[in-house]
Amino acid sequence: MPLLYIFLALILIAVIVAIANIRIVPQAYVFVVERMGVYSTTWGAGFHFKVPFIDRIAKKVSLKEQVVDFKPQPVITRDNVTMQIDTVVFFQITDAKLFTYGVERPMTAIENLTATTLRNIIGEMELDHTLTSRDIINSKITSILDEATDKWGIKVNRVEVKNIIPPAEIQDAMEKQMKAERQRRESILRAEGEKRSAILVAEGEKESAILRADAVREQRIREAQGEAQAILEVQKALADSIRLLNEADPSQKVLTLKSFEALQKVADGKATKLIIPSEIQNLAGVLASAKEIVSSDTAK
């Protein structure tokens, strides 16, 4: 019986040890395994069993893209201006073995390499060029870091210059320059607005003058058309009266009477001289003689 208990205890201990040495590697991770202190293998995602007391998981490595934000680094431009620049590095581990054994404290190594590379690049540029060439700086740092970290099992995808902080006096000068530029732009916009307003007012006055001229011209045209129509009506009426008179075939007496009526209308005017046709003058003499005869007869 004691041997049975010992045997069962040994089996239980073996099961516990086996269960304790089961490892499950999650997705996007790898485990670097050492056997007797020497690199043995790299476990990928899935189920694995570690040999008790012999194998050791040296490092758990994430294969995801990682981001590290480094604190600002002092750099000096070619024109001897000291500024602070902080960077953000996006990297990914491609070889877990090299990452584990290639360099001590990889993040510190990447930070120091980034600072050194940044100083070398900025040292060849002047201040104005530095402030306007972030893309060039990013591209150069990325290329240099990617090549340098390749032997560490690290791939640098990109490096971004986050902030470029010039000295306080340069910041003040830049702020004043920006303020002056804003004021200049505001003045230009104000002048353009006033110019546009003046143009609109002038165009409005021009259109108003054109409309007034069109209205006067239209009024005069209508008045002229009215006068012409009135003259046409008068002439038409006169023509109609002559036509009717001709159709009636008037006698000499009627014509004479009409002549007197016309003479009466002329005499009622303000003219100082009258030209009387000879026919009417003769007729007037006859009438005067007839009037004298009639008067003499009456006196007798």
Order of alpha helices (4+ residues) and beta strands (2+ residues): alpha-beta-beta-beta-beta-beta-beta-beta-beta-alpha-alpha-alpha-alpha-beta-alpha-alpha-alpha
